[in-house]
Each structure stands twice: as C-alpha cells, then as structure tokens.
Amino acid sequence: MTKKKLIKPFRDRDYKKEYRTYHGTPEQIANRAARNKARRTMEKEMGKSALKGKEVDHKKPLSKGGSNSRSNLQVLSKTANRKKGNK
C-alpha cells in the first residue's frame, strides 16, 4: 500500500463533526452515558465473556420511544443488530 492510500481516508474524515457528535449536546451526553450504563448492567448480569463480539440492542429503539431499562435490552450479534436496524 502506498503512503497516499494510507493518508487519504484521514483527509476525508470530518473530525469537527465527530467531535461535535461525541461531545455534543447535554442530551447526547446523557444518552451516551445511559447506553454505557446499560451495557455495564448487562455485563454484570451475564458476564463479560457472554457479550464478547456482541452488542446490547434495544428491543424498542430509543428513537421510537424505547428506554435503556433492562426490560428493553437484549444481546445480539453485530450482524443481527445491523440487520434489525431501527425496527
């Protein structure tokens, strides 16, 4: 691989957008904290090894009124979670 091929993807990234998204509004920060807490809850309940290579999914998406409560969470493979999408 040439040096140009390695550097090009970094030029195409919008670092300002990534920063705004990550640091975002107080609401975005609170949502991220809630997602992280939900994952830690699942890790404690099931063990870290049970979640290895998997994701914590919301049965009812947050965007459709779902919550980070335990009853709305399930563990799925990354593939299954992507296939499910925002349904």
Secondary structure by P-SEA (a helix, b strand, c coil): cccccccccccccaaaaaaaaacccaaaaaaaaaaaaaaaaaaaacccccccccccccccccccccccccccbbbbcaaaaaaaccc
